[in-house]
Amino acid sequence: MTTRTTATSATGATGATGATNTTTGLTSGTTTTTPPSVQEQVADLAAAHIRPWQDGYLKDRSPEVAALARLRRGAGREAGELPDLWSLINTDPLHAPAPGTRPLSEQELVSAENALHAALTLWAFHQQSRGTPMHRRHTREQPGGLGAAVRRLMPADAVDEPARKRLVRAGTAPDLVILAQRLRDIVALLRREDIPLDYALLAGQLYVWQWPDGPAAVRRRWGRSFHEQRRPRSAAPDDTTTQDTDKDAS
């Protein structure tokens, strides 16, 4: 995975929400749709990959079970290191921009591909032998960020220092490869407790991570997410224990 240091926007946001009069500074009533940022494109593409894989895996369909086994082998490794994954993670949408969006630069493409690889392979590791979805989209009522997930590992009325330190250690990773390896350790704990994570959200954050000031921005978001999760683990509506299966022991 290649970390870029060019001073470019981490989100890659473009477009405007209205036409501004340069004399008065007022915005006219005519509005335009803001194209999705690169971060949002990465998040959406991650979700589009995971949805059918997760559905098929939970229904014990052989193609999806095999796909997850292939993906897991890439967890914590550089994007492109395993040729077996080249045909599995489809990045074509990043190379063919949707109407209203600009083509991505080479640096943006590399960072987007790195983020997708890391998020999808971590999800496959998380989903292994779990009978409920380990990817769940973030909502205000059910925070799905990394910080919130780590907080759910802890008692409702206390902070578990070893778990908190794992989150802090991930936040201080020197590059994306080391970050993915440290996240894998956290995901192992989440998997054991059947605590889901929003992997689309994570994919977008891993994209941001690779840009100047990106790690600091992502660390702040993880910190806020940690404090968003206040409910005891036993009160979470989706916190059910599933039995291990041997369908993907590979």
C-alpha positions in Angstrom: 0.0 0.0 0.0 1.5 3.4 -1.0 1.1 6.4 1.3 0.9 9.7 -0.6 2.1 13.0 0.8 1.0 15.4 -1.9 -1.0 18.3 -0.4 -4.3 17.4 -1.9 -7.7 17.3 -0.2 -8.2 14.1 1.8 -11.8 13.8 0.7 -11.4 14.9 -2.9 -14.6 16.9 -2.6 -15.7 18.9 -5.6 -18.7 20.9 -6.7 -20.9 23.5 -5.0 -24.4 23.7 -3.5 -25.3 27.0 -5.1 -24.3 29.9 -7.4 -22.7 32.6 -5.3 -22.8 36.3 -6.4 -19.2 37.4 -6.2 -20.2 41.0 -5.5 -22.7 40.5 -2.7 -21.5 37.1 -1.4 -25.1 35.8 -1.4 -26.1 32.5 -2.8 -28.8 32.4 -5.5 -31.8 30.2 -5.3 -30.3 27.9 -8.1 -28.6 24.9 -6.5 -26.6 22.1 -8.0 -26.0 18.6 -6.7 -22.6 18.2 -5.1 -20.8 15.2 -6.6 -19.7 12.6 -4.1 -16.2 13.1 -2.7 -13.6 10.4 -3.3 -14.0 9.4 0.3 -17.7 8.9 -0.3 -17.0 7.0 -3.5 -14.7 4.6 -1.7 -17.2 4.1 1.1 -20.0 3.4 -1.4 -17.9 1.0 -3.4 -17.0 -0.9 -0.3 -20.6 -1.3 0.7 -21.5 -2.4 -2.8 -18.9 -5.2 -2.6 -19.8 -6.3 0.9 -23.6 -6.5 0.5 -23.9 -9.4 -1.9 -20.9 -11.2 -0.3 -22.4 -10.9 3.2 -25.8 -12.0 2.1 -24.5 -15.0 0.2 -22.1 -16.0 3.0 -24.9 -15.9 5.6 -27.0 -18.1 3.3 -24.0 -20.5 3.1 -23.6 -20.1 -0.7 -20.4 -21.7 -2.0 -19.2 -18.8 -4.2 -19.4 -16.3 -1.4 -17.9 -18.6 1.2 -15.0 -19.2 -1.2 -14.7 -15.4 -1.9 -14.3 -14.7 1.8 -11.7 -17.3 2.2 -9.7 -15.6 -0.6 -10.2 -12.2 0.9 -9.1 -13.2 4.4 -5.7 -14.1 3.0 -5.1 -10.5 2.1 -5.8 -9.0 5.6 -2.9 -7.0 6.8 -1.0 -7.3 3.4 -0.4 -4.7 0.7 -3.0 -4.2 -2.0 -1.8 -5.9 -5.2 0.4 -8.4 -3.3 -2.0 -11.3 -3.9 -2.9 -11.6 -7.6 -5.7 -13.9 -6.6 -7.6 -10.8 -5.4 -7.2 -8.7 -8.5 -10.3 -10.2 -10.1 -12.3 -10.2 -6.8 -12.1 -6.6 -5.8 -13.6 -4.7 -8.7 -12.2 -1.1 -8.8 -13.6 -0.3 -12.3 -16.1 2.3 -10.9 -13.2 4.3 -9.7 -11.7 4.4 -13.2 -15.0 5.2 -14.9 -16.4 8.3 -13.1 -20.1 8.7 -12.9 -21.8 11.7 -14.6 -21.0 14.9 -12.8 -17.8 13.5 -11.2 -14.2 14.2 -12.4 -11.7 11.5 -13.2 -9.5 10.6 -10.2 -5.8 11.3 -10.3 -3.3 8.5 -10.1 -2.6 9.3 -6.4 -6.3 9.3 -5.6 -6.7 5.9 -7.4 -3.8 4.3 -5.5 -5.1 5.6 -2.2 -8.7 4.5 -3.0 -7.5 1.0 -4.0 -5.4 0.7 -0.9 -8.3 1.6 1.3 -10.7 -0.8 -0.4 -8.3 -3.7 -0.1 -7.7 -3.0 3.6 -11.4 -2.6 4.5 -12.7 -5.6 2.5 -10.1 -8.0 3.7 -10.6 -6.9 7.4 -14.4 -7.4 6.9 -13.8 -10.9 5.6 -11.7 -11.8 8.6 -14.4 -10.3 10.9 -17.2 -12.2 9.2 -15.4 -15.6 9.4 -17.7 -18.2 11.1 -20.1 -15.6 12.2 -23.8 -16.2 11.7 -24.9 -12.6 11.8 -23.7 -9.6 9.7 -20.4 -8.1 10.9 -20.8 -5.2 8.5 -23.6 -2.9 9.7 -24.0 0.7 8.5 -23.6 3.5 11.0 -26.7 5.3 12.3 -27.1 7.8 15.1 -29.0 5.2 17.1 -26.5 2.5 16.5 -23.0 4.0 16.0 -20.9 1.8 13.7 -17.6 3.6 13.9 -14.4 1.9 15.1 -14.3 3.9 18.3 -17.9 2.9 19.2 -17.2 -0.8 18.4 -14.1 -0.7 20.7 -16.2 0.9 23.4 -18.7 -1.9 23.2 -15.9 -4.3 24.2 -15.9 -2.7 27.6 -18.2 -2.7 30.6 -20.8 0.0 30.5 -19.5 1.7 33.6 -15.7 1.4 33.0 -12.9 1.7 30.5 -11.0 -1.4 29.7 -7.4 -0.1 29.3 -6.0 -2.9 27.1 -8.8 -2.4 24.6 -8.4 1.4 24.7 -4.7 1.1 24.2 -5.2 -1.1 21.1 -7.3 1.7 19.6 -4.7 4.3 20.5 -1.9 2.1 19.1 -3.8 1.7 15.8 -4.2 5.5 15.6 -0.4 5.9 15.8 0.4 3.5 13.0 3.2 4.9 10.8 1.6 3.7 7.5 -1.5 2.0 6.2 0.0 -1.5 6.1 0.9 -1.3 9.9 -2.5 0.3 10.5 -4.3 -2.7 8.8 -2.3 -5.1 10.9 -3.2 -3.4 14.1 -6.8 -3.1 13.1 -6.8 -6.8 12.5 -6.0 -7.3 16.2 -9.0 -5.2 17.1 -11.2 -6.9 14.7 -10.3 -10.3 16.3 -11.7 -9.0 19.6 -14.8 -7.6 17.9 -15.4 -10.9 16.1 -15.1 -12.9 19.3 -17.9 -10.7 20.8 -20.1 -10.5 17.7 -19.7 -6.7 17.6 -20.3 -5.4 14.0 -18.5 -2.5 12.3 -19.4 -0.2 9.5 -16.8 -1.2 6.9 -17.9 1.3 4.4 -17.3 4.1 6.9 -13.9 2.5 7.7 -13.0 2.3 4.0 -13.6 6.0 3.6 -11.5 6.8 6.7 -8.7 4.6 5.5 -8.7 6.6 2.2 -8.4 9.9 4.2 -5.6 8.4 6.4 -3.2 8.3 3.4 -3.3 12.1 2.9 -1.5 15.0 4.7 -3.3 15.6 8.0 -5.4 12.5 7.3 -4.3 10.4 10.3 -5.0 13.2 12.7 -8.5 13.7 11.3 -9.3 10.0 11.4 -8.0 9.7 15.0 -10.3 12.5 16.0 -13.2 10.8 14.4 -12.4 7.5 16.2 -12.2 9.4 19.5 -15.6 11.0 19.0 -17.0 7.6 17.9 -15.7 6.1 21.1 -17.7 8.5 23.2 -20.8 8.1 21.0 -21.3 4.5 22.2 -22.8 4.8 25.7 -25.1 1.8 26.0 -24.2 -1.4 27.8 -23.3 -4.2 25.5 -26.2 -6.3 26.8 -28.7 -3.6 25.8 -27.6 -3.4 22.1 -30.4 -4.8 19.9 -28.0 -6.7 17.6 -25.6 -8.0 20.3 -26.4 -11.7 20.0 -24.0 -14.6 20.3 -23.6 -16.9 17.3 -22.1 -20.3 17.2 -18.9 -20.9 15.3 -19.1 -22.9 12.1 -16.5 -24.8 10.2 -17.6 -23.8 6.7 -14.7 -21.5 6.2 -11.9 -23.1 8.2 -9.5 -22.4 5.3 
